[in-house]
């Protein structure tokens, strides 16, 4: 069909431009390694580089399984980008979808160039996170039964339950955090750095 022919011609032109610009063609199976070895990734944290590697590896595996005829990154078309978006959307939540798609898009931008099949890919709006729910009486009984006999864990669970503070904050609390005369517990939240008084 005419659209596929036009997409193939655009991909071939892009490959030709890359060769003229001195960029090497990157094979699909080398996507992850070439991306994380690129100077763009230097200075990034180990966890960020691992996320880049995971997202690009997952994309390469998907591509090999879905479009076995594609050998080089510069052969990708918008059709491939759309198909990957659909597949990824079915497999992940919106947060991971955006992260994985963003990492693949960045990798292609670095290795193929500004104008690649994924350059027009849109991220999705995050779906509202689940609402937190109170523990049921049965869940509370199970938790307290599990720590029965361990005074420290019993105190930690009770402190978290009755104050609503995060477990990490409760674990870091000391006697100095409690004003027994005023009946107030004060601390700085580990996650938000906000000063809290209960």
N, C-alpha and C positions, 0 to 999 in steps of 0.2 A: 504494500500500500504506500501511498505518497508520503504520509507522515513518517513511517519507518525509514523510508529511503532518505528523506530530508534529515532525520536524526542521525542516520549512519554517515551521511555526507558531512554533517556538522562535527561528528566525532572524529572522522578522518582528517578534517581541516584542523581540528584542535590538536591532534597527534602531530600533524605536520608543523604547526606553529610551535609545539613543544620542542620538537627536534631542532627547529631553527633557533629557538631561544637557548639551546644548550642543555635543556633538561632531559634526563634519561627517562625512557618509558619504564614504568613500574608495573611489574607483574602482580596480579591479584594476590597470589600467595605471599608476596613480599611486602604487601601494604603495611602491615603492622610494624615489621622490623625497620623498614625504611622511614616510616613516620617517627617512631620513637628515637631513631638515630639522628633525626634532623635537628639542627641547632635551635629550632623553635621549641623543642622539648627540653633543652638544656636549662638547668636551674629550676625546673618544675619539681614538685614534691614527688616522692616515690609513689604515693597513692594516686596522684594525678596521672603519672605515666602509666601506672597499672590500668587505670580506667581507659586511657587512650588505647592501650594494647588490647584490652578485653573487647572494647566496642569495635575496633577495626578487625580483630580476629573473628568476632561473631559475624560481622558484615561479609568478610571474605568467605566464611563457611556457607553463609546463606547464598551468596552469589554463585559459588561453585555448584551448590545443589539446585539452584533455580535457573541459572543461565550458564550452563557449562561451556558454551562457546566463547565466552568473554575471557580473554587472557590478560589484558592490560587495563589499568585504571582509566586511561584516556579513551577507552572504547565505551565507557558508560554513557547512557543517555538518560533523559528525563523519565523515560518509561521504566528504567531500572530503579531510579530514585523513587518513583511513585509506588512501584511494586514493593520495594523495601519498606517504605513508610507503612503500607497496609499490613505487611507481615509483622513489623515491629510493634505496631499499634495493637495487634491482636495478642501479642506475647507479653507486653509490659504495661506498667502504669504510666501516667503522663510524666511523672518526674524522671523515671529512667528513660522513657522514650526520648524526651528532650535531651538528656545527657548523652545518650548513645548516638542519636542523630547528629547532635552538635559536634561530637568527637569525630564521627565519620566525615562530616562536612569540613571540619578544620583540617583533617588529614588530607582530604582531596584538594583543598585550597593550597596547602603547602606543597604537595607532590605533583599535582596536575596544573594548578594555576587558578587564578581568580574566577575564571569562567569555566565551570565544570557542571556536570549533571546535577549536582546537589546544591549549587549556589542559590537556587530559588526555593529550596525546600523550606517550608514553614514549620515552626514549632507549634505545639498545641498548648492551649491554656491548661494550667494545672487544675485537676479535679479537686474539689474541696476534700480535705482530709476527713477521715472518719471522726465522728464526735466521740469524745472520751465518755466512757460510761462508768458508773459507779460499780464497785464490786458487789456481787450478791452476797447474802449471808453465808451461803454454801461455799463460795470462793474464799471468803474471809476465814471461815472455819478451817478449810483445807490449808491455807497459808499458815495460820497460827499453829495448827497441828504439826505441820512440817518443821517448825522451828521450836517446838516444845522441848524444853530442857536446855536450850541454848539461850542463856540470859541476854547476850549481846544482840543476837538476831531478833529476839523477842522485842527488845527495846527499840531496835532499828525499825522493825515493821510497825510497831505501835506509833512511833514518832511520825513516820511517813503517813500512816493512815489518819491520824488525828490532826495533823497539821496541813496535809496536802502538799508538803514539800517533796521535791524529787529525792529518790533514794540516794543519789550521789551527794546531795546537800546534807541529808540526814547522816550519812556515813562520815562526813567531814566535821560534823558538829562536836563541840567539846562543852564542858561545864561552863566555860566562859561565855558561851552563847546564850545561856539561860539566866535571866534576872528573876530569881525566886520571889523577891519582895514584890515586884510589879506583876509577876506572872507573865513575863514576855520572853519569847525566844527571838533573838535577832541574829541574822547571818547575811552574808553576801552570796547570792546564788551563783553557782559555778557556771551554769550555761549562759545566763543573761547578764551577769555581773551587777545585777540590781540589788540594792540593800532591802532586805525583807524583815518585817517584824510581825510576829504572830502572837 
